[in-house]
Amino acid sequence: SLQTVFLLAWKDFLHDRSLSLCAVLALTASLTPVLLLAGIKTGVTSIFEERLLSNPASLSIVPLSSQRYTPADLERMRTLEGVSFIVPQTRILASSVLLSDPGTDNSVHAEAVPTAPGDPLLLRYASDISGEAVVLTQQTARSLPDIRPGDIVSLSIGRRHQGKLEQVFLQLPVHAILPDAADGASHVYLPFAIVQDIERYRDGLAVPVRNWPGKSSSGEEAGFAGFRMYAKDLESVVILRDLLQEKGIRVHTWAREIETLQHLKFGLTMTTALIGLVAMSGMVFSLASLAVSNVRRKARLFAQCALMGMNRREQVSLPLFQQIFIACGAIVVSALAYAIASALFDTVIGPWLGTEASVCTLEAAQYAFLQAVVLVLSCGCGLAACFRILALQPAEVLRHDA
């Protein structure tokens, strides 16, 4: 039975413990570097990718072209592949406001930045603005030390109209205060409708909805000086940069850093694959030749087993079981070697990268795949021994030995 063959294969494996240990160590020597390279590739690229993702600017698309964008233009951009968020941007000169704390004499000039529902920056560090409210950056809030989320802040918007200095005010609650990691400049985030009203007021136009005086609007389709755009993921940044440049829109992005990361990931993948191919090829030839030599060395044993009633299926199971033993032994030893080397890399390289994340790490699916490949290849090596067993003629083997 197969159970008997399994026990026989195990006892024979232990009997030839020196050769078995050499085979396990040889396979371990081929497998461990592949595991380490795959782990470094995954760990290092994950660290750099996480650093990019933790920086909100890495997904931003900032237009550099000096031109006007109609609502139709922005709507077409919204449908581009990879766009996660887009909101019109008014002129910088028209978006400056004076913020003050009604309870104190503290005030600060800040640039109004438009936002809208789904703003990735606010979703990451706060939440969408509900209704009419403001989100201050930490840099702005330092000049208003008594202001906290939920407090009221006063916005003063001034203009020179018909030779006179005019001013209007808005009293709005503070929705949140962004950390410096989100935005280190002196900004105040406002719903787009408010920022648009500020620009219209600065242009000398009336804003009836807020009772701000001025000239009547001509009713022409409004244009915008720019836009705030965010990509869905790192790969989309590169795609959007190319699409916008094809439309004649120059933009500033982190595409170069993202492409560097992609090239690093591709280079490490190719290096791992090449070294793995060379190592596994050597392992296959080594194990296959070892399995065949074992059959030649134990040809008399196989012949006797055949004459004692062991069928062909049971005979060919012997080298397959032994190859499985070798593979399992190598998997255990390589896992131990990988754990030690991984801890060493984290100790030596981790501080240099300035991270607490593991420099060498493998996902469970990757680890299981590599070990499954080793097991399959090891069994494949056993097939060479199986064919050699099938070619044996018991009578000739015994007669030759006699």
Legacy VTK file of the C-alpha trace (Angstrom):
# vtk DataFile Version 3.0
C-alpha trace
ASCII
DATASET POLYDATA
POINTS 402 float
0.000 0.000 0.000
0.993 3.658 -0.318
1.226 3.901 3.464
3.819 1.129 3.491
5.677 2.772 0.603
5.592 6.092 2.492
7.163 4.504 5.582
9.734 2.703 3.432
10.641 5.950 1.667
10.967 7.751 5.016
13.210 5.068 6.509
15.349 5.026 3.381
15.518 8.864 3.562
16.774 8.643 7.136
19.177 5.797 6.312
20.876 7.989 3.694
20.819 10.944 6.088
24.064 12.411 4.798
22.889 12.537 1.189
19.432 13.646 2.291
20.871 16.511 4.350
23.050 17.604 1.433
20.029 17.604 -0.857
17.991 19.662 1.643
20.818 22.185 2.097
21.379 22.429 -1.660
17.714 23.201 -2.223
17.764 25.650 0.710
20.759 27.439 -0.794
18.801 27.925 -4.017
15.510 28.885 -2.376
16.630 31.301 0.359
18.177 33.979 -1.935
14.998 33.982 -4.025
12.865 34.466 -0.907
15.110 37.277 0.317
15.155 39.081 -3.029
11.390 38.782 -3.353
11.009 40.008 0.226
13.304 43.005 -0.310
11.509 43.878 -3.534
8.130 43.826 -1.798
9.301 45.504 1.402
11.364 48.332 -0.086
8.871 49.225 -2.816
6.026 49.113 -0.279
7.911 51.548 1.963
8.501 54.032 -0.857
4.958 53.593 -2.152
3.520 54.227 1.309
5.647 57.363 1.626
4.258 58.675 -1.636
0.698 57.832 -0.651
1.120 59.441 2.776
1.991 62.708 1.041
-1.257 64.180 -0.373
0.716 66.163 -2.941
1.846 62.967 -4.668
-1.651 62.438 -6.121
-2.240 66.096 -6.979
-2.238 67.527 -10.496
-1.320 71.233 -10.480
-1.825 73.173 -13.754
1.012 75.457 -14.846
-0.523 76.708 -18.096
-1.802 80.282 -17.955
-5.246 79.964 -19.515
-8.937 80.076 -18.708
-10.984 76.931 -18.243
-14.699 76.872 -18.884
-17.075 74.669 -16.881
-17.306 72.471 -19.997
-13.512 72.078 -20.028
-13.485 70.975 -16.410
-16.383 68.596 -16.971
-14.442 66.924 -19.783
-11.413 66.620 -17.482
-13.613 65.046 -14.830
-14.319 62.164 -17.219
-10.630 61.455 -17.880
-9.340 58.054 -16.824
-7.877 58.118 -13.327
-9.436 61.383 -12.086
-10.604 61.074 -8.485
-11.451 64.707 -7.745
-11.490 68.055 -9.526
-12.726 71.492 -8.483
-12.270 74.851 -10.276
-9.594 77.215 -8.961
-10.016 81.005 -8.944
-7.254 83.565 -9.479
-4.742 83.698 -6.643
-4.848 87.515 -6.498
-8.612 87.384 -6.038
-8.636 84.709 -3.349
-6.772 86.372 -0.496
-8.873 86.945 2.622
-8.285 88.356 6.094
-9.216 85.926 8.866
-9.824 87.188 12.376
-10.958 85.831 15.706
-14.087 87.799 16.768
-13.144 87.297 20.418
-9.614 88.693 20.115
-7.577 91.063 17.993
-5.770 88.190 16.257
-5.923 88.175 12.469
-4.033 86.658 9.558
-4.058 86.907 5.759
-4.613 83.574 4.031
-5.248 82.299 0.542
-8.693 80.808 0.003
-8.535 77.347 -1.559
-11.754 75.905 -3.041
-12.948 72.493 -1.952
-15.947 70.289 -2.662
-17.417 66.983 -1.456
-14.957 64.134 -1.990
-11.827 66.262 -1.551
-9.092 63.631 -0.911
-7.061 66.029 1.230
-9.920 66.709 3.626
-11.101 63.101 3.628
-7.615 61.968 4.669
-7.062 64.446 7.471
-10.534 65.629 8.462
-13.835 65.178 6.628
-15.876 66.902 3.940
-17.168 70.347 4.824
-20.878 70.197 5.577
-22.653 73.406 4.613
-20.759 76.696 4.751
-17.697 76.343 6.951
-13.936 76.725 6.786
-10.969 74.392 7.228
-7.805 76.073 8.429
-4.270 74.861 7.931
-2.065 74.617 11.004
0.060 77.473 9.682
-3.024 79.719 9.557
-4.281 78.530 12.926
-0.988 79.511 14.616
-1.911 83.149 14.093
-5.323 82.464 15.636
-4.256 80.491 18.716
-7.654 80.633 20.437
-9.576 79.226 17.474
-10.726 75.615 17.742
-12.973 73.445 15.512
-16.534 74.604 16.059
-15.572 78.230 16.788
-16.630 81.123 14.567
-14.051 82.895 12.446
-14.582 86.152 10.562
-13.569 86.518 6.909
-12.941 90.010 5.623
-12.933 90.519 1.829
-11.805 93.891 0.574
-11.728 95.497 -2.858
-11.192 98.845 -4.553
-14.326 99.728 -6.518
-14.805 103.005 -8.385
-11.893 104.489 -6.472
-13.243 103.502 -3.076
-12.108 100.849 -0.609
-14.979 98.487 0.133
-15.216 95.535 2.472
-17.632 92.701 3.243
-17.602 90.110 5.982
-18.517 86.468 6.450
-18.954 84.707 9.782
-18.300 80.983 9.350
-17.666 78.063 11.721
-14.308 76.259 11.723
-14.874 72.706 10.521
-11.334 71.385 11.153
-7.659 72.312 11.331
-5.327 70.478 8.950
-1.876 69.371 10.154
1.287 70.642 8.499
1.682 67.257 6.815
-1.464 67.997 4.822
-0.704 71.602 3.899
2.105 73.662 5.369
1.052 76.978 3.819
-1.207 79.713 5.156
-4.437 78.547 3.517
-8.115 78.453 4.342
-10.260 75.842 2.596
-13.725 77.059 1.612
-16.605 75.562 -0.383
-16.155 76.442 -4.038
-19.310 78.587 -4.136
-17.861 80.946 -1.498
-14.500 81.227 -3.263
-16.304 81.968 -6.526
-18.380 84.662 -4.825
-15.183 86.220 -3.429
-13.674 86.368 -6.915
-16.821 87.943 -8.359
-16.880 90.534 -5.608
-13.212 91.365 -6.195
-13.998 91.783 -9.908
-16.512 94.496 -8.999
-19.569 92.332 -9.584
-22.581 92.097 -7.329
-23.273 88.894 -5.413
-27.037 89.057 -4.762
-27.157 85.813 -2.778
-24.932 87.460 -0.123
-26.171 91.041 -0.616
-22.743 92.160 -1.730
-23.041 95.254 -3.961
-21.471 95.733 -7.371
-22.130 95.715 -11.078
-24.585 93.250 -12.554
-23.116 90.169 -14.160
-23.114 90.028 -17.968
-24.393 86.459 -17.822
-21.486 85.116 -19.887
-20.152 81.679 -19.127
-17.655 81.944 -16.301
-14.037 80.978 -16.745
-11.586 79.738 -14.149
-7.867 80.339 -13.743
-7.106 76.724 -12.903
-8.260 73.651 -11.055
-7.431 71.360 -8.156
-7.174 67.778 -9.368
-6.319 64.520 -7.634
-5.647 61.154 -9.245
-7.153 57.885 -8.014
-3.785 56.208 -7.498
-0.087 56.600 -8.245
-0.306 54.989 -11.686
-3.082 57.399 -12.681
-0.821 60.389 -11.994
1.444 59.399 -14.888
-1.547 58.694 -17.151
-3.180 62.054 -16.383
0.060 63.959 -16.889
0.382 62.532 -20.394
-3.303 63.067 -21.237
-3.254 66.703 -20.128
0.009 67.419 -21.936
-1.564 66.050 -25.120
-4.287 68.679 -24.629
-1.667 71.417 -24.299
-2.019 71.761 -20.519
1.290 71.822 -18.667
1.019 70.423 -15.175
3.205 69.836 -12.152
2.993 66.322 -10.765
5.003 63.753 -8.867
5.069 61.593 -11.979
8.878 61.479 -12.093
9.097 60.102 -8.551
6.303 57.644 -9.293
8.012 56.479 -12.504
11.255 56.032 -10.559
9.388 53.799 -8.113
7.818 51.844 -10.977
11.237 51.340 -12.611
12.686 50.248 -9.270
9.859 47.771 -8.812
10.305 46.433 -12.358
14.083 46.192 -11.950
13.827 44.296 -8.677
11.180 42.016 -10.149
13.381 41.186 -13.144
16.432 40.659 -10.901
14.462 38.339 -8.636
13.053 36.430 -11.596
16.463 36.060 -13.270
18.249 34.916 -10.124
15.331 32.659 -9.273
15.436 31.116 -12.754
19.168 30.445 -12.531
18.949 29.122 -8.963
15.951 26.914 -9.633
17.461 25.582 -12.864
20.576 24.520 -10.997
18.411 23.023 -8.279
16.335 21.037 -10.778
19.385 19.536 -12.491
21.025 18.787 -9.155
17.995 17.084 -7.616
17.137 15.226 -10.822
20.657 13.831 -11.143
20.645 12.893 -7.441
17.297 11.094 -7.809
18.478 9.178 -10.911
21.787 8.221 -9.253
19.834 6.922 -6.244
17.819 4.658 -8.535
20.975 3.366 -10.192
22.615 2.784 -6.811
19.539 0.970 -5.482
18.589 -0.844 -8.671
18.937 -4.236 -6.893
16.512 -3.058 -4.185
13.903 -1.993 -6.730
14.317 -5.277 -8.602
13.782 -7.270 -5.422
10.728 -5.187 -4.527
9.271 -5.863 -7.962
9.770 -9.600 -7.595
8.211 -9.478 -4.121
4.974 -8.102 -5.561
5.420 -4.302 -5.401
3.660 -2.872 -8.424
4.942 -0.114 -10.667
2.762 2.601 -9.033
4.203 1.849 -5.626
7.759 1.714 -6.970
7.579 5.121 -8.630
6.039 6.535 -5.458
9.276 5.920 -3.567
11.400 8.675 -5.259
8.410 11.033 -5.347
7.936 10.717 -1.590
11.641 11.280 -1.037
11.604 14.406 -3.202
8.670 15.677 -1.154
10.713 15.064 2.016
13.603 17.038 0.529
11.302 19.898 -0.522
9.566 20.075 2.862
12.918 20.033 4.658
14.215 22.850 2.444
11.007 24.862 2.978
11.404 24.643 6.761
15.131 25.460 6.760
14.752 28.269 4.206
11.913 29.769 6.253
14.193 29.852 9.284
17.059 31.343 7.252
14.674 33.903 5.734
13.405 34.967 9.167
16.952 35.458 10.473
18.128 37.350 7.389
14.967 39.474 7.342
15.510 40.515 10.966
19.135 41.338 10.131
18.077 43.518 7.168
15.557 45.354 9.346
18.257 46.026 11.930
20.905 47.194 9.456
18.907 48.853 6.652
15.745 49.905 8.525
17.343 52.876 10.382
19.002 54.025 7.148
15.601 54.183 5.439
14.137 55.862 8.501
11.227 53.486 8.841
9.860 51.017 11.330
8.273 48.943 8.575
9.962 45.693 7.602
12.514 46.128 4.838
12.187 42.489 3.826
8.642 41.180 3.828
6.626 38.670 1.850
2.875 38.488 1.621
1.362 35.141 2.545
0.196 34.556 -1.043
3.691 35.272 -2.433
5.343 32.994 0.107
2.865 30.182 -0.532
3.342 30.545 -4.304
7.141 30.303 -4.104
6.989 27.291 -1.806
4.409 25.617 -4.060
6.750 26.158 -7.033
9.587 24.498 -5.094
7.376 21.537 -4.204
6.220 21.110 -7.813
9.763 21.389 -9.196
11.035 18.914 -6.621
8.348 16.425 -7.606
9.247 17.078 -11.229
12.804 16.068 -10.437
11.429 12.862 -8.967
9.805 12.062 -12.322
13.272 11.552 -13.816
13.837 8.829 -11.238
10.394 7.388 -11.998
11.219 6.975 -15.659
14.481 5.311 -14.695
12.576 2.859 -12.457
10.112 2.051 -15.229
13.033 1.238 -17.522
14.486 -1.301 -15.078
14.161 -4.989 -15.895
14.277 -6.847 -12.536
15.581 -10.106 -13.968
18.432 -8.403 -15.859
19.375 -6.331 -12.811
19.576 -9.379 -10.553
21.392 -11.451 -13.173
23.928 -8.667 -13.707
24.549 -8.349 -9.961
24.912 -12.075 -9.614
LINES 1 403
402 0 1 2 3 4 5 6 7 8 9 10 11 12 13 14 15 16 17 18 19 20 21 22 23 24 25 26 27 28 29 30 31 32 33 34 35 36 37 38 39 40 41 42 43 44 45 46 47 48 49 50 51 52 53 54 55 56 57 58 59 60 61 62 63 64 65 66 67 68 69 70 71 72 73 74 75 76 77 78 79 80 81 82 83 84 85 86 87 88 89 90 91 92 93 94 95 96 97 98 99 100 101 102 103 104 105 106 107 108 109 110 111 112 113 114 115 116 117 118 119 120 121 122 123 124 125 126 127 128 129 130 131 132 133 134 135 136 137 138 139 140 141 142 143 144 145 146 147 148 149 150 151 152 153 154 155 156 157 158 159 160 161 162 163 164 165 166 167 168 169 170 171 172 173 174 175 176 177 178 179 180 181 182 183 184 185 186 187 188 189 190 191 192 193 194 195 196 197 198 199 200 201 202 203 204 205 206 207 208 209 210 211 212 213 214 215 216 217 218 219 220 221 222 223 224 225 226 227 228 229 230 231 232 233 234 235 236 237 238 239 240 241 242 243 244 245 246 247 248 249 250 251 252 253 254 255 256 257 258 259 260 261 262 263 264 265 266 267 268 269 270 271 272 273 274 275 276 277 278 279 280 281 282 283 284 285 286 287 288 289 290 291 292 293 294 295 296 297 298 299 300 301 302 303 304 305 306 307 308 309 310 311 312 313 314 315 316 317 318 319 320 321 322 323 324 325 326 327 328 329 330 331 332 333 334 335 336 337 338 339 340 341 342 343 344 345 346 347 348 349 350 351 352 353 354 355 356 357 358 359 360 361 362 363 364 365 366 367 368 369 370 371 372 373 374 375 376 377 378 379 380 381 382 383 384 385 386 387 388 389 390 391 392 393 394 395 396 397 398 399 400 401
